[in-house]
Amino acid sequence: MERKLITGAVLVEDGEARGTRADLLMEGGLIAAIFRGGAPEGIDAARFNATECAILPGLVNGHLHAHSNLAKGMGDRWTLEMSLTNAPWISGVRSLDEIYASAAIGAAEMLLKGCTAAYDMCLEFPLPTIEGVDAVARAYDDVGMRATIAPMASDQPFLGAVPGLRDHLVGEGVEGLPQMSSEGPEGLLARFRALAQGWRWPSEKIRFGLGPAIPFICSDAFLTGVRDLSAEFGIGIHTHVSESKVQTVVSGESFGETITAKLHRLGLLGPRFTAAHGVWLDGDDMRRMADTGANVIHNPASNFRLGSGVADVRAFLDAGVHVGLGTDGASCADGLNMFEAMRLATHASRVFGAPVDSWIGAREALQAATTGSARALGFGDSIGVLREGSAADIVILDLRAPHYTPMNDLSAQIVYAEDGTGVRDVFVGGRCVVRERRLTTIDYDRLRRQTQAAADRLHGANAQTRARLQHAARLAEAYCRCFISRETPARRYICE
Ligand SMILES: [Zn+2]
């Protein structure tokens, strides 16, 4: 691969309010050198002019769902429980081309908004297949992003996991609904094993992970099997933990312990473990996460959109938890925008009336969205940082944009004002994948047409199921409200 020298830009660095003037040399997919003050004469490399621009490490989305990319704008007023009830029609009867298009349009959107790697819990209804997961991996590879792909599965249906819910629905005349799971733990574990053994993508680009969907709909046999596969193949586990109060209360009452205590007891927590959300983690749960080196991915846009509550990120950090940042799926964080995630992370920390020292600051949000998430994806410190020897995953921000004018504090203006419109160019592994705000890797207009056609076809194909599940979801939400009023150690609604 040719040597490229990015010239004339400033680096986003701590301690320099307006950034550090520097040129950056890329070679072999890595950052070969950073010349603060400017490169010496005579370097043999192709020049890439970035005058009046800033160089930011590629952002890393710690949690999303490829299948949700066809569901943007749906479920205007859905809780998490309504979203789970509706999941079978949102993801149902997809062809491999439609699975591919759904993943590719998300990857395209993230790259155009400065995100170069993502942890994707994709879902294939009713069960993950080798071909379906491969279609997701191919989409990321074609568009030019890094990813860790953890297909979701569970061996127990959501509607059966909430005490009394199924009987309530039957009483309302609703039964025989399609469910997300139809296979026992052995079958699901065999699928995961086959995927891990047959993984054909280079681990420095597209990694495989294990996605037990939500622990409260996973049996102990399935969870411990996932734990063993993670150890055997050295791959990550990604799951949703204590996202909503309903799940947190139901789990506590069903298990006699918190979800996190159970995961700890079963031996799943550790550096390869990533918990999405953690909104309702209590102090003991946070210590368990911290002591074991587990990762928690904060998803403020989704938490607000679904009314899930506000995670206490300052408490995570004080406890020593590794914190990353994510968007969650486009059905509940529609624009897959990591700049928005950073901004909301700072804002969310300020709703409880706590002293300003406990608020999440711009630099902390930036760190969570880069090195924090990178650790969770399993890429360690090879991405998310501007350092010689790290991957050349780089975002060029156009500082002529109004939100950088005047320039007062570059990091703060990126977090508080950038919306993605300042992203001019993006490199992944030294390859220019976005040039002047356009993808260089794929025919975007063709992908756009494919994605719209997929959504239109699925809209018709799932029409009947949709009507039944939307009705069931409203009943389920009304039923689940009884759990919202229960007392919990954690208080994550501002009215509590
Ligand atoms: Zn999620």
Boltz pocket constraint, residues with backbone or C-beta under 6 A from the ligand:
constraints:
  - pocket:
      binder: B
      contacts: [[A, 63], [A, 64], [A, 65], [A, 240], [A, 276], [A, 328], [A, 329]]
      max_distance: 6.0
